[in-house]
Amino acid sequence: MNIIKTTFLGFCALTLSACDSANKQTTQVETQIKTAKISAELPHYLERDIRDEIFYFVMPDRFNNGDSSNDNGSATILESQGGFDPTSNGHYHGGDIIGLKEKLPYLQNMGITAIWMTPIMRNQAVQGDSSGYHGYWVLDFTEIDPHLGSNQDLKDLIDAAHALNMKVFFDIIANHSADVIKFKECHGEDGKQWLGAKPGLCDYKTLEQVANGDEYSVFIPEGSENIKTPQWLNDPKYYNNQGDSTWEGESAIYGDFAGLDDIDTANPEVISGLIEVFKGVVSEFKPDGFRIDTVKHVNMEFWTEFSPAIVEHAKSLGIPQFFMFGEVYDFTPEFLSTFTTTGKMQSILDFALQGAIAKALVEHEGTDQLEALFNGDHYYQDEDSDASMLVTFTGNHDMGRFAHILDRENPDMSEAEKLARVKLSNALMYFSRGIPVVYYGDEQGFVGDGNDKNSRQDMMPSKVDIYNDDDLLGTDATTADANFDQSHVLYQDLVSLGNLYQAHEALRHGKQEQVYSQQTPGLYAFTRTDENGQYLIVANTATTDQSQTMTLSYKGFEPVVLAKDKDEQDGVVTINLAPLSYAIYKAYK
């Protein structure tokens, strides 16, 4: 019988109060900065399988200011200038493409191989009491927003990333454009009044109402008739114009997204027009793929034409691994999968996995929540994709950071336990099937105060009070400081995960099978298997030691990441795992 005993990854082996201190005050040995320059060791970016990637999702405006001269946007285009207020959580802060390029080594050292940016095309700078810092109010689908730089700056960023063998992904929008079109019944004759029954919303008019002649009186305010590019997007006939979505029923497809002009994606001219728009983007900038916003708010038929057309165009330009994944804000594999099967998209963001991890590590439900999630993987299987191509994450710019969700539901939890749960959530994301995404700032212990604006903190020194009063995890710094600390405990944890991810191909490509789960917090075990062997991954979501015996088809499991201890005899493996930790073992058949 082979018995392996060692220290564990997870909870600090000290008292909780001492552990809190230890997480902030490391020893001289511990402060040695490790790196994970795995992009330099992977196949060339043009040929690389998408399952080899580790994504970093970044909002350029909130990352790093490399050129202060563009902080106020365009000097000549009125609708794309202004909106700069670094003290407000709803306005431009000055981060830009040059600033992002300056930090490529920081990202590469963390193990990042692919950068996904929030939308960067030219926005309407100001709508209501906020600005388009996030990029989702597009006016011009052909050029970069001047607050972020120039088209040449973007090309320089992509060239610099490619030189490091890293990929760059754009965030694109087909569902809507900026809020320009007005309805006289809601906005008055000049578009500046408010006559709607509900504050900020125009009542949704159904398809039946419209068919019976009950329509809004549509107009474009004087001076805004030609502010969108390409030119055809200025014609109201290419929009649904039915009022604001209630997020239910048909309105989820045909209603305006919080006032944004909802494009009629059932119109054949629109379909061909948007295909040409984004073919042009691929031709000019040569990105490695797209993340597509608000996918479920677009007619499914649109995606069946759009997705294959863009991928084929990219291939014709010498980008054979061009990859697109959509945002479908839903937590059920049955629904999510329809966009990769019926809709012919290559992949979607795996909101269902995010929900299952939150149930297990935030809400203290059983690890059978993870088993139930992975039991739905068969829904994604079709002729050109499967669940291994899903893009996984633990938190984002809309729902909030994982650390915030954890803090919100467990306000009295110690910092040591929060850090352990964050680390374990990252390990589950990295080593289960799918392609992991790190949300910018998570590696620096960012927490935030909630969804949307309050989860979009600055990495550069911030002037936003509601950001700067946060108690960041694993550091005494605040967001008032520049937060690019490569010695941060969470940055270093991601370095370790990245190096493991790169060193063991089965942890990226291997077939996943479930071995054990339970109805309470505790152990969850699964395997990843390829032609070179089998990996056993075991996680403990409980705050006490856990032990379980499992019978496996492979024998001779050797440690990759060590558990508290392990016994094995004739394919029967007993894993003892410390609280909030994980272990990885490898065996050959």
BELUR-V429855 format. One line per field, one symbol per residue. phi: phi as a letter, one per 30 degrees, with the letter a starting at -180 (. if undefined). psi: psi as a letter, one per 40 degrees, with the letter a starting at -180 (. if undefined). A space follows every 50 residues. Layout:
phi=???
psi=???
This chain:
phi=.cccbadcckeddcdddddedddcbdddddddddbbddddcdeeedcddd dcdbdbcbcedccaccaddceciddbcedcbiicadccdcbdcjdadddd ddcededdddjdcbccceebddcddbbicbbcedjccdcbdcbddddckc ededdddddddddciccbccccbcdabedbdbcedccidciccbcddcei bcedcdededdcjdbddcaceejcdbccbdeddddedcbdhcjddcibhd ddcccddhjddddddcdeddedddddedddddddchdclbccdhddccee deddcdddddddddddcicdcebbbccbdacceededddccddiddabdd dddeddddddcccidddddddddddcdddddbdbaaddcdccacaadcdj deddeddddbdcddddddddddddddddddcdejcdbcdejddcidbick dhedcbddddecccedddcdcddiacdbddcdcbddceededddeddddd eddbeddccddcbdcabbdbeldbbacbbbdckbcccbbccccbebbacb cbdcbidcdcbdddabcbahicccccbdehbbbbbbbcd
psi=hhhhhaiihbiifiidddddddddgiidddehhiigfddeeiiiddehhd eeihihhihddechhegeeedeaiedhdefiaehgeehefiieeiadddd ddeddddddeehehhhiiheihihdhhbfiifddeeghdheeiihedeai dddddddddddddefiihhihihediaigdhihdddeideeeiheidhhe ihhhhidddddeegiihhihiheedfeihiddeeheeeidfeaiieeiad dddeihgfeihhhgeehddddddddddddddddddfieiihhifdeeihd ddddddddddddddddefgdfhhhiihhgiehddddddddcdefidiihg ddddddddddedefiieeddddddeedddehadeiadeeihiieiaedei idddddddegdeiiddddddddddddddddeiiihihhhhddeeficiea ibdeefihdihiehdedeeigiheieiieeihgfheeidddddddddddd ddehddedeihhiidiiieihbihiiihhaeeahhhhhiheieiiiiihh hidiifhihdhiadihihhfehhhhhhihfiiihiiii.
